[in-house]
Amino acid sequence: MNRYYQALTETVQLIRQHKGWIAGLLVLQLLLLVSLSFLFIKYQVVFFTDLQQLTAGIQNIPVSEQPDAAQLLPQFLQLKERYDQLLSNLLQFVLWAFLVFFIGNGLLWSLAHRLVHGGGVGQYFWRFGVVTVMFILPVAIAGWFFAKRLLLYAEL
């Protein structure tokens, strides 16, 4: 219990000594939250529009027992273009989300460590980058294989 009390005392002291830094960290945290929220809302609308266009294209394909390939080819090309657009938007979303997280949370982490431990921000930002890559890279690889398996082997 003494260890927790000591940590709490040091934290309160640090907050009292560096009110401007703490306020800046809170503002940076709010900016990160707002920018990620904006990103998620923006791309949610984009994904909905892409899926709506894709679904409308599928519903407009004529169904017959003897399909005419010449008649269906333009419609399938449109479907492929819409699907490629959806994948492109998904990739853009993932890259923007990673970039906003990496820069925003990296600055937060680096500035907080500089406040507590001293030193330069650059060394902490570098460490944050290494830790982020160590955790996100395996998750990204596993997600890629999961999505690939899901798309290739999904039962229709």
FENPE-V890107 format. One record per backbone hydrogen bond with DSSP energy under -0.5 kcal/mol. NH is the residue of the N-H (numbers start at 1). CO is the residue of the C=O. If there is no record, write none. Layout:
nh->NH co->CO
nh->NH co->CO
This chain:
nh->5 co->1
nh->6 co->2
nh->7 co->3
nh->8 co->4
nh->9 co->5
nh->10 co->6
nh->11 co->7
nh->12 co->8
nh->13 co->9
nh->14 co->10
nh->15 co->11
nh->16 co->12
nh->17 co->13
nh->18 co->14
nh->19 co->16
nh->22 co->18
nh->23 co->19
nh->24 co->20
nh->25 co->21
nh->26 co->22
nh->27 co->23
nh->28 co->24
nh->29 co->25
nh->30 co->26
nh->31 co->27
nh->32 co->28
nh->33 co->29
nh->34 co->30
nh->35 co->31
nh->36 co->32
nh->37 co->33
nh->38 co->34
nh->39 co->35
nh->40 co->36
nh->41 co->37
nh->42 co->38
nh->43 co->39
nh->44 co->40
nh->45 co->41
nh->46 co->42
nh->47 co->43
nh->48 co->44
nh->49 co->45
nh->50 co->46
nh->51 co->47
nh->52 co->48
nh->53 co->49
nh->54 co->50
nh->55 co->51
nh->56 co->52
nh->57 co->53
nh->58 co->54
nh->59 co->55
nh->60 co->56
nh->61 co->58
nh->64 co->62
nh->67 co->65
nh->69 co->67
nh->71 co->68
nh->72 co->68
nh->73 co->69
nh->74 co->70
nh->76 co->72
nh->77 co->73
nh->78 co->74
nh->79 co->75
nh->80 co->76
nh->81 co->77
nh->82 co->78
nh->83 co->79
nh->84 co->80
nh->85 co->81
nh->86 co->82
nh->87 co->83
nh->88 co->84
nh->89 co->85
nh->90 co->86
nh->91 co->87
nh->92 co->88
nh->93 co->89
nh->94 co->90
nh->95 co->91
nh->96 co->92
nh->97 co->93
nh->98 co->94
nh->99 co->95
nh->100 co->96
nh->101 co->97
nh->102 co->98
nh->103 co->99
nh->104 co->100
nh->105 co->101
nh->106 co->101
nh->106 co->102
nh->107 co->103
nh->108 co->104
nh->109 co->105
nh->110 co->106
nh->111 co->107
nh->112 co->108
nh->113 co->109
nh->114 co->110
nh->115 co->111
nh->116 co->112
nh->117 co->113
nh->118 co->113
nh->118 co->114
nh->124 co->120
nh->125 co->121
nh->126 co->122
nh->127 co->123
nh->128 co->124
nh->129 co->125
nh->130 co->126
nh->131 co->127
nh->132 co->128
nh->133 co->129
nh->134 co->130
nh->135 co->131
nh->136 co->132
nh->137 co->133
nh->139 co->135
nh->140 co->136
nh->141 co->137
nh->142 co->138
nh->143 co->139
nh->144 co->140
nh->145 co->141
nh->146 co->142
nh->147 co->143
nh->148 co->144
nh->149 co->145
nh->150 co->146
nh->151 co->147
nh->152 co->148
nh->153 co->149
